[in-house]
């Protein structure tokens, strides 16, 4: 949560300015995904923001700038969170 607040502060924004949240659904460790999803859901609920899930494999070369393009093309999941856990 602290990193998220630092990220927002560096961009001179407030947590209330968030209207879309992209969250990585995995694959990943159970606890890590559970914590990040919980924080994302809480912020989404509090701000009435869209919660959009994506999988790591959806991104080529881990280029997160492509998230908006994928979202516009409806290639990532909106408001449906199904994490993929790994061991």
PEGIKA-V126887 format. One record per backbone hydrogen bond with DSSP energy under -0.5 kcal/mol. CO is the residue of the C=O (numbers start at 0). NH is the residue of the N-H. Records with the same first field share a line. If there is no record, write none. Layout:
CO->NH, NH
//
This chain:
0->4
1->5
2->6
3->7
4->8
5->9
6->10
7->12
8->11
13->16
14->17
18->49
20->22, 51
22->53
24->83
25->55
27->85
28->32
29->33
30->34
31->35
32->36
33->37
34->38
35->39
36->40
37->41
38->42
39->43
40->44
41->45
42->46
43->47, 48
49->20, 51
50->78
51->22
52->76
53->24
54->57
55->58
57->59
58->61
59->62
61->63
62->65
63->66
64->67, 68
65->69
66->70
67->71
68->72
69->74, 75
70->73
76->52
79->81
82->84
83->26, 27
85->29
//
